[in-house]
């Protein structure tokens, strides 16, 4: 029997234990280019470690998940952070959990607006990309280099995520 996880709005404060929310925060804005451009400065920090590690930029194209969704696994990247910024302006789900002795704890589910990205800190348990309703593209900044930068964990009992109200 699975347990349904509540979906909460994605906010800087609620997501802080897992990384940063990437959004146009007026407190981080300054004008550049002769006042022609608003720069929202230093919204997240990419983290990489390990031999020949480098930061790379990708586009991921996510297929929509069916709902109710049976969440059975989580992953983490021990050598680098990973950020996702939507390119299509569509909302999506973010699923994270605290580490409990090397395993993910109970997942938390956030509904991200189409103008919010996330940056998972290095070694944070999260679910792979979870788009809603239609195929969606994301600009992804993560690590490339030697070493196994992926750990997966499969829950003995799945959790359930209901279709979010948009």
C-alpha positions, 0 to 999 in steps of 0.5 A: 500500500502506498502513501500519498505525498502532499504537494506544497508550493516551491519557496526559497525557505521550504527548499533551502535544505536541498539547494536554491530556487532559481527565480527573478528575486527583486532583492538580487536585481541590479541594472547592467548594460547601461540600465538596459538589462536587469541582472538577477545576480548569483541565484545558485552555485554550481558545485563540482568535485573529483578528478577532471570535473567540469561544469556543463550545460545541457538541455533535457527533454522530459516526458510527462509522468502519469498520475497518480504517480507511484514514486519508487526511487530517488537518486543523488549525485555525490560529485556535483550539484544539478540545476533545472530551469524550465524553458517552456514556462510550464510548471513541474514537480520537484521531489526531494528528501533528507538523507537518513544514514545514507538513504533517502528519507520520506520524500517532499513534493514541491510544485514549481511554477514555470518561471522557477528553477531549482539547484540541487546541492551536491549529494541531495536525494531527488527524483528524476525530472518530473514534467506535468501534462506535456513534453517540456525542455529544461536547461540543466547545469551539472557535472561531467568528469570521471567517477560514478556521479549517480547513486540510486535508491529504490523504496521497498514500498512506493509513495503516491503523488496525485495529479497536481492542481494547476 
